[in-house]
Amino acid sequence: MSQQSESSHTAQDYIASQLSLEADAREALPYQFDTCTKPLGPLRQSVYACLTCTPPPASPHQQFTPAGVCYSCSISCHGEHTLVEIFTKRDFVCDCGTTRLSTSCAPCNLRLNAATGSKGGVTGEEARDGNKYNHNFQGKFCGCGEEYDPEKEKGTMFQCLGLGHVEDGGCGEDWWHPECLMGLPRGSQEVKQEPKKESNGALETVQEEAEDGADLPVTDGATQTIPGDDAPPGFPHEDDFDHLICYKCANAFPWIKQYAGTEGFLRPLSSDGSAAQTNGEAQEATQTTSEPDNKKRKAEEDPEESQESNKRAKVDDDSTPVEPAEVVSNGNPPKDKHESLPPAPAGSVSIFVKEDFREHLCRCPGCFPRLAKHAQLLEEEDTYEPPVSESDHDENGSVAGRSVNSGSLLDRGEAALSSMDRVRAIEGVMAYNMVRDKVKAFLQPFAESGQAVGAEDIKAYFAKLRGDDQAINEAAVGAENGGAVQGDGRKEQDGY
């Protein structure tokens, strides 16, 4: 067998490489991208910002018109541009081909052009007024305004449920670093906490970190939950909550703060780095501290009354249990949920909610109108996903239904043929079959012998098919020189 050059492959190697590349592409881009979502209207969907068409302003005073495009347009219309994945945004309509993008930008290639009656070349369509934008569309995220670089970003970021838009004082479904929610500098979670010195002069025992999320004992007999390695101490473990309401959105709609620490909600997290405590918890702690002394004094002053009270308690224990609703209401109608909520915590806090938090929101006639302004509080939202790209072939070996832009070259060619005029399609198939048979005959000896197929071999063969004698000679000279010499002095293999 002849020695193989770095650019040479056997026929089997080439086919295997092509199949592997297509499998990787399907994994990275699992959905079909031949349909723009704009005709579907407002959706909760994956959105991308094109920094090529809408570059971020050099200064806050510079005019800037943000825009976002759907998944399909990010590939089919802006595939060669610089894109930022913003992930999901609710109630959003694709801006591709609209007035939010200049006419010099790439047009929408997926929608029907009203002027020409054909698909593609769409520009200047009216953009939807109801779309909401924040600094994510400039490639910036979190309250710190950091530019997101997936290659450098460390740790986990959390998306806010987004009660408020930017104009409301909210964040607009922004993504947050844990330390930024706590008012800590970026990267502070990497700093180890020094042992604390107790009042008696002895050093407090340093607790060893357990596995992610494990409960570690502390000196007072309680337990503390250690968050993941990428979150600062005091931040809730990501398995303990389902959604986040950042302090910006909580401040924009402060009534939500009353639910902090109640059923379905975790304790609030202060944005200044301190441990937040609800006013109700502070009041309860005060009462718990004072109750033992009060009971003791009452027992000393009137021992007979205390004994009689104990007797009544025993009699009640032996009686038929009373329904909880009757005990709470004392014959009166049950109170609305909001009437039993503790006072809202003071200061600026973020709120973490559990999966079932919606079941514990008050929906009385007074509370429901403010809930109705936030559909995400009433029910879980559905996120639109394009149809999944299917495999190249079905179980019968025939080409499966794939979109023109999402299949292999063979699939895309056959899909294009299916939309052609019948005569042109037949001519195309005949030409394809002729080339296919010739290429198959050319590769067959290489496949059987395992001999390497060099780039120069393929170039010379196709030049011969075209009857291009000059190209054949050039290919021969190029092969002798080891490849075509580029203008900058680099040697690169030419070929098909």
Secondary structure, 3 states (H helix, E strand, C coil): CCCCCCCCECHHHHHHHHHHHHHHHHHHCCECCCCCCHHHCCEEEEEEEECCCCCCCCCCCCCCCCCCEEHHHHHHCCCCCCEEEEEEEEEECCCCCECCCCCCCCCECCCECCCCCCECCECCECCCCCCCCCHHHHCEECCCCEECCCCCCCCCCEEECCCCCHHHCCCCCCEECHHHHCCCCCCHHHCCCCCCECCCCCECCCCCCCCCCCEEECCCCCEEECCCCCCCCCCCCCCCCCEEECHHHHHHCHHHHHHCCCCCECCCEECCCCCCCCHHHHHHHHHHHHHHHHHHHHHHHCHHHHHHHHHHHHHHHHCCCCCHHHHHHCCCCCCCHHHHCCCCCCCCEEEEECCCHHHHCCCCCCCHHHHHCCHHHHCCCCCCCCCECCCCECCCCCECCCCCCCCCHHHHHHHHHHCCCHHHHHHHHHHHHHHHHHHHHHHHHHHHHCCCECHHHHHHHHHHHHCCHHHHHHHHHHHHHCCEECCCCCEECCCC
